[in-house]
């Protein structure tokens, strides 16, 4: 199944996803560990794995 540009989310859902993403970036900047960041943001550990590309 393919989704439109927004990934199948509403505007509110996209805003929430972006807020969580930015919070994860900030926590990585403070040298947070994946497990701690994921728990704090209530997402999977895989979701917060840093992208080095």
VEXRO-538554 format. One record per residue: x, y negated, z of N, C-alpha, C in turn. Coordinates in pm, whole numbers, plus 32768, in hexadecimal, padded with zeros to 4 digits. Atoms other than C-alpha are relative to their C-alpha. Layout:
VEXRO-538554
n_X X n_Y Y n_Z Z ca_X X ca_Y Y ca_Z Z c_X X c_Y Y c_Z Z
...
***
This chain:
VEXRO-538554
n_X 8054 n_Y 8075 n_Z 8000 ca_X 8000 ca_Y 8000 ca_Z 8000 c_X 8059 c_Y 7F84 c_Z 8000
n_X 7FB2 n_Y 807D n_Z 8001 ca_X 8088 ca_Y 7EA9 ca_Z 7FAA c_X 7FAA c_Y 7F8F c_Z 8038
n_X 8046 n_Y 8071 n_Z 7FC3 ca_X 8030 ca_Y 7D69 ca_Z 805D c_X 8023 c_Y 7F80 c_Z 7FB6
n_X 7FE5 n_Y 8084 n_Z 8038 ca_X 8018 ca_Y 7C04 ca_Z 7FED c_X 8079 c_Y 7FC5 c_Z 8046
n_X 7F89 n_Y 803F n_Z 7FCA ca_X 8133 ca_Y 7B15 ca_Z 8042 c_X 8002 c_Y 7FFC c_Z 8098
n_X 8005 n_Y 800A n_Z 7F6E ca_X 80C0 ca_Y 7AF5 ca_Z 81AC c_X 8009 c_Y 8084 c_Z 8048
n_X 7FF4 n_Y 7F7E n_Z 7FBF ca_X 80E6 ca_Y 7C68 ca_Z 81EF c_X 7F7D c_Y 8034 c_Z 8038
n_X 8081 n_Y 7FD2 n_Z 7FD3 ca_X 7F73 ca_Y 7C97 ca_Z 8223 c_X 7FD4 c_Y 7FBF c_Z 8083
n_X 8022 n_Y 8043 n_Z 7F83 ca_X 7F6C ca_Y 7BAC ca_Z 8350 c_X 7FB5 c_Y 7F7F c_Z 7FE7
n_X 8042 n_Y 8082 n_Z 8005 ca_X 7E94 ca_Y 7A80 ca_Z 8397 c_X 8068 c_Y 7F94 c_Z 801D
n_X 7FA4 n_Y 806D n_Z 7FE0 ca_X 7F31 ca_Y 792A ca_Z 83C6 c_X 802D c_Y 8009 c_Z 8092
n_X 7FDE n_Y 7FF2 n_Z 7F72 ca_X 7F24 ca_Y 7962 ca_Z 853E c_X 8063 c_Y 8073 c_Z 8015
n_X 7FA6 n_Y 7F8D n_Z 7FF6 ca_X 7FCC ca_Y 7AB7 ca_Z 8519 c_X 808C c_Y 7FE0 c_Z 7FCF
n_X 7F7D n_Y 8028 n_Z 8036 ca_X 80E2 ca_Y 7A25 ca_Z 8443 c_X 8046 c_Y 7FA1 c_Z 8060
n_X 7FC4 n_Y 805D n_Z 7FA1 ca_X 811A ca_Y 790D ca_Z 853F c_X 8035 c_Y 804A c_Z 807B
n_X 7FD5 n_Y 7FB0 n_Z 7F8D ca_X 812F ca_Y 7A0A ca_Z 865B c_X 807E c_Y 804E c_Z 7FDE
n_X 7F8B n_Y 7FB4 n_Z 802C ca_X 8223 ca_Y 7AE2 ca_Z 8597 c_X 807C c_Y 7FA6 c_Z 7FF7
n_X 7F91 n_Y 805D n_Z 800D ca_X 82FD ca_Y 79B3 ca_Z 854D c_X 8032 c_Y 7FD2 c_Z 808A
n_X 7FDA n_Y 802A n_Z 7F79 ca_X 82FA ca_Y 7943 ca_Z 86BB c_X 8054 c_Y 806E c_Z 8043
n_X 7FB7 n_Y 7F90 n_Z 7FC6 ca_X 836D ca_Y 7A9E ca_Z 8729 c_X 8089 c_Y 800E c_Z 7FBE
n_X 7F80 n_Y 7FF6 n_Z 8049 ca_X 847A ca_Y 7AA5 ca_Z 861B c_X 8062 c_Y 7F96 c_Z 8031
n_X 7FA8 n_Y 806C n_Z 7FD2 ca_X 8505 ca_Y 7955 ca_Z 8689 c_X 802E c_Y 8015 c_Z 8090
n_X 7FDB n_Y 7FE1 n_Z 7F75 ca_X 8501 ca_Y 79BE ca_Z 87F6 c_X 806C c_Y 806C c_Z 8002
n_X 7F9A n_Y 7F96 n_Z 8007 ca_X 85C6 ca_Y 7AF9 ca_Z 879B c_X 8087 c_Y 7FC6 c_Z 7FD5
n_X 7F84 n_Y 803F n_Z 802E ca_X 86C8 ca_Y 7A25 ca_Z 86E0 c_X 8042 c_Y 7FB5 c_Z 8072
n_X 7FCA n_Y 804B n_Z 7F8F ca_X 86F1 ca_Y 7945 ca_Z 880F c_X 803D c_Y 805E c_Z 8068
n_X 7FCD n_Y 7FA0 n_Z 7F9E ca_X 871F ca_Y 7A70 ca_Z 88F5 c_X 807F c_Y 8045 c_Z 7FCE
n_X 7F85 n_Y 7FC8 n_Z 8037 ca_X 8822 ca_Y 7B08 ca_Z 880A c_X 8073 c_Y 7F9E c_Z 8011
n_X 7F9A n_Y 8067 n_Z 7FEE ca_X 88DC ca_Y 79BF ca_Z 881B c_X 8037 c_Y 7FFB c_Z 808D
n_X 7FD4 n_Y 7FFA n_Z 7F74 ca_X 88EF ca_Y 79EC ca_Z 8994 c_X 8039 c_Y 808A c_Z 8021
n_X 7FC5 n_Y 7F7B n_Z 7FF2 ca_X 8980 ca_Y 7B4A ca_Z 895C c_X 7FA4 c_Y 8064 c_Z 8045
n_X 805F n_Y 7FA0 n_Z 7FC9 ca_X 8843 ca_Y 7C00 ca_Z 89C2 c_X 8010 c_Y 8088 c_Z 7FBE
n_X 7FFA n_Y 7F79 n_Z 8037 ca_X 8836 ca_Y 7D76 ca_Z 8991 c_X 7F7C c_Y 8022 c_Z 7FBD
n_X 8078 n_Y 7FDB n_Z 804B ca_X 8741 ca_Y 7E0D ca_Z 8899 c_X 7F91 c_Y 8032 c_Z 805B
n_X 8066 n_Y 7FC4 n_Z 7FA8 ca_X 868D ca_Y 7ED4 ca_Z 89A5 c_X 7FBC c_Y 7F96 c_Z 8056
n_X 8037 n_Y 8069 n_Z 7FAA ca_X 865F ca_Y 7DA4 ca_Z 8A87 c_X 7FAA c_Y 7F9F c_Z 7FB0
n_X 804B n_Y 805C n_Z 8056 ca_X 85ED ca_Y 7CC3 ca_Z 896B c_X 7F7B c_Y 803F c_Z 7FD7
n_X 807A n_Y 7FBB n_Z 802B ca_X 84F4 ca_Y 7DC5 ca_Z 88ED c_X 7F9B c_Y 8009 c_Z 8072
n_X 805B n_Y 7FF5 n_Z 7F8D ca_X 8463 ca_Y 7DF9 ca_Z 8A49 c_X 7FC2 c_Y 7F79 c_Z 8020
n_X 8033 n_Y 8084 n_Z 7FDF ca_X 8441 ca_Y 7C85 ca_Z 8A89 c_X 7F9A c_Y 7FCE c_Z 7F9A
n_X 8059 n_Y 802E n_Z 806B ca_X 8398 ca_Y 7C48 ca_Z 8939 c_X 7F90 c_Y 8063 c_Z 7FE1
n_X 8065 n_Y 7F97 n_Z 8010 ca_X 82C7 ca_Y 7D87 ca_Z 894E c_X 7FF6 c_Y 8031 c_Z 7F70
n_X 7FF5 n_Y 7FC7 n_Z 8086 ca_X 833F ca_Y 7E0D ca_Z 87FF c_X 805F c_Y 8077 c_Z 8007
n_X 7FA6 n_Y 7F8E n_Z 7FFF ca_X 8402 ca_Y 7F41 ca_Z 879A c_X 8091 c_Y 7FD2 c_Z 7FFA
n_X 7F70 n_Y 801F n_Z 8003 ca_X 857A ca_Y 7F48 ca_Z 87C3 c_X 8031 c_Y 7FF1 c_Z 7F70
n_X 7FDA n_Y 8007 n_Z 808D ca_X 859B ca_Y 7F83 ca_Z 864F c_X 7FD8 c_Y 7F7A c_Z 7FC2
n_X 8030 n_Y 8080 n_Z 8037 ca_X 84D5 ca_Y 7E45 ca_Z 860B c_X 8060 c_Y 7F8D c_Z 801C
n_X 7FA7 n_Y 806E n_Z 7FDE ca_X 85DD ca_Y 7D6F ca_Z 86B2 c_X 8091 c_Y 801B c_Z 7FDB
n_X 7F78 n_Y 7FE3 n_Z 802B ca_X 870F ca_Y 7E14 ca_Z 861A c_X 8031 c_Y 7F8F c_Z 7FA7
n_X 7FD0 n_Y 8073 n_Z 804E ca_X 87E5 ca_Y 7CF9 ca_Z 858F c_X 801D c_Y 8027 c_Z 7F70
n_X 7FE3 n_Y 7FED n_Z 808D ca_X 8802 ca_Y 7CD9 ca_Z 8419 c_X 8085 c_Y 7FB8 c_Z 7FE4
n_X 7F7C n_Y 803A n_Z 8018 ca_X 896C ca_Y 7CA1 ca_Z 83B8 c_X 8016 c_Y 7FE1 c_Z 7F6B
n_X 7FF1 n_Y 801A n_Z 808F ca_X 892A ca_Y 7C75 ca_Z 8244 c_X 7FFC c_Y 7F6D c_Z 7FE0
***
